[in-house]
Amino acid sequence: MLGGLGKLAAEGLAHRTEKATEEAVHAVEEVVKEVVEHAKEAGEKAIAEAFKKAQETGDKVVKEVTGTVTNTVTNAVTHAAEGLGKLGQ
C-alpha cells in the first residue's frame, strides 16, 4: 500500500515538473520572440538610416558634380567665345 502511494506521489511530482518545464519553455520562447522582434526592428532602422545617409551623400555628390560640369562647360564656352571674338577683330 505504501509503495503504491509512493508511486502515485512520484507520478504527481513528475507531472508537476513536466508542467512547470513546459511553462518555463513557453516563457523562454516568448522572451526569445520579443528579443528577435526588437533586433529585427533595430536592424531595419539601422538599414533605413544608412540608406538615407547614402542617398543624402549621393545627392550631395550629384550636386557637386553637376556644379563642376556646369562651371567647366561655362568656362569652355566663355573661352571659346572670347577666342572667336578675337578672331573677328
HELIX and SHEET records of a PDB file:
HELIX    1   1 LEU A    2  LEU A   87  1                                  86    
END                                                                             
